[in-house]
């Protein structure tokens, strides 16, 4: 004779209670992972923006013109590119644009380098971790030869 287990009403309730307890215990971990992925993707997006801004500013500086761009004009090209494209949480920090080299002599082939430093504050977890580890500084550089 086989004995059958009968699961009554209380057995199902107990199983549901265990599942809800496991969910409650795992939810904070899953939320931290999800918010960390979002924060890291925003960090990589900002890195792409400052890299493209450095390239655009370097390109404007090396293009052949009657009057070459000054370092102030090259800096303003990079800042204008980044103005509405950077994603930040809390107070926004202004990126530091440093052009080095010049294209004052036409056809010189000198190198013009544009370096951009930006402090990423983080949107969700980045701001909390920045308090513990310090801010994350992104750096991008573009080098082009003068025409």
Secondary structure, DSSP 8 states (H G I E B T S, - for coil): --------HHHHHHHHHHHHHHHHHHHHHHHHHHHHHHHHHHHHHHHHHHHHHHHHHHHHHHS--SS---HHHHHHHHHHHHTTT---SSS----EEEEES---STT---EEEEEEEEEE--SSHHHHHHHHH--EEEEEEEEEE--
